[in-house]
């Protein structure tokens, strides 16, 4: 039920974004919904024990941060906000993966953490690469000519 409501809220936000800019009131209501969802998700973690509880909390925190970033992108669409959404998704995925490694011991834990960090670094590198403008023929120096200073 909770997920159904969340999906409904997200779908309505996307519909609002498609119809036009989100109003300040809609933004405020959506922000309050994100906070309420976070509290519900975090409360659900209280019934858990040990590392499962920690993983659950990291998932709730990541979900909240991603939802806030997506909300800002819907409210004020920009390249910067779109990038922030991607960054938050990467950070949330890493935080959860790293927390899950705590279930392991010794070399297995170290390998798990290294794998999580490598995945994060790979995703960040892809994000940086996608942000770099590709050179156009007009911005490239003419072939066969080199520039030297004397």
N, C-alpha and C positions, 0 to 999 in steps of 0.2 A: 504494500500500500504506500509506504513511504517513498519507495523508488518511483512508483507510478506518479505520485504527486510531484516529485522532483522533475521527472521527465516532462510532465505537463507544464510545469513552471518554465523549464528551459525552452520547450517548444513555443510557449506563449511569448517568451522573451525574443526568440528568433523571429517570430511573426511580427512582433512590434518593431524589431530592427529592420525587417523588410519593408514594413509599411512607412517607416520614417524614423526620425531621430527619437530616442527615448526621452521622455520628459523627466524633469527633476523628481517629480513625485513617483513615477514608475521606477526610477533608479533607487530611490530611497526604500520603496517597498521591496524591491528585488534584493537589496542589500540586507534588509531585515530578515528576509526569507533565508538568505545564505547563512546568517548568524544563527537563526533558529534551527536550521538543518544541521549546522555544526554542533550545536548543543545536544541535539537528539543523537547524532552519530557518536559524540563523545560519551554520552550517558550510556549508550549501548555497550561501550567498551568496559564500563565499570563491572559488568557481570563476568568479564574474562579474568584470567589469571596469568601471571608470569609474562613471558615475552609476547604471547598472543595479545595481551592487553596493550603492550607497548606498540606493537605493529598496528593494531586497530586505531590507536591514537594518532599515529603517524599518517595512516590512511585518511582519517578524519581531517587532520590539519592540512594535508595535501589537497584534498577535495575542496576544502574551504578556500585555500589560496588560489587554486585554479578557477574556481567559480567566481571569486572576486575579480581576477584578471579578465575573465571572459565578460563579466558584467561591465567593466570599464571599457573594454573593446566595443561592446554594444552601445554603451552610452556615448563614448567619444572615440569613434573609429579612427585609428591611425596606425602607421607602420610600427611606431613605438609600442603601442598597446598590444598589437598583434604579436610582436616579439616577446613582450612580457608574458603573454599567455603561453607561448612555447617554452619560455624559460621556467615558468612555474610548473609546467607539466614535467619537464626534465628534473627539476629539483624534487618534486613530489615522488616521482618514480625512484629516484636515487635514495631518498630518505627511507622509503618503505623497504627497498631492497637491502639497504644497509642494516636496517633494524631486523629484518628476517635472518640475517647472518648471525645474529646473537644466539640463535637456537643451536648453532654449531660450536665446536670446540677446536682448539689448536690450529693445525694447518688447514683444515677444512674451512674454518672461520676466516682465516687470513685469505685464502683463495676466493672465498665468497665475497669478501669485502673488496678485494682487488677487482674481481669481475664486475661488481656493482660500480666501482669508480671508473673502470675502463669504459663501461657502457655510458656512464654520465659524460665522460670526456669526449667520447665518440659523438654523442648527440649534440653536445655543445659545439664541437668542431663543425658538424653539419649545419648547425644553426648559423655559425659565423660565416661559413662558406656561402650559404644561401643569401646572406645579407650583403655580400660584396657585389658591387656592380660589375657586370661583365664588360670588358673593354669593347668599344665599338671601333670600326675602322677609322672613323674621324678622329678618335682620341689616341690612336696608335701612331707611332712615328712611321714615316714612309720607309718602305723596305729598301735595303741597300744603302741607306744613308745613316751615318752615325754622327752624333753630335759630340764635338770635343771643345773644350775650353782652352784658350791660349793665354 
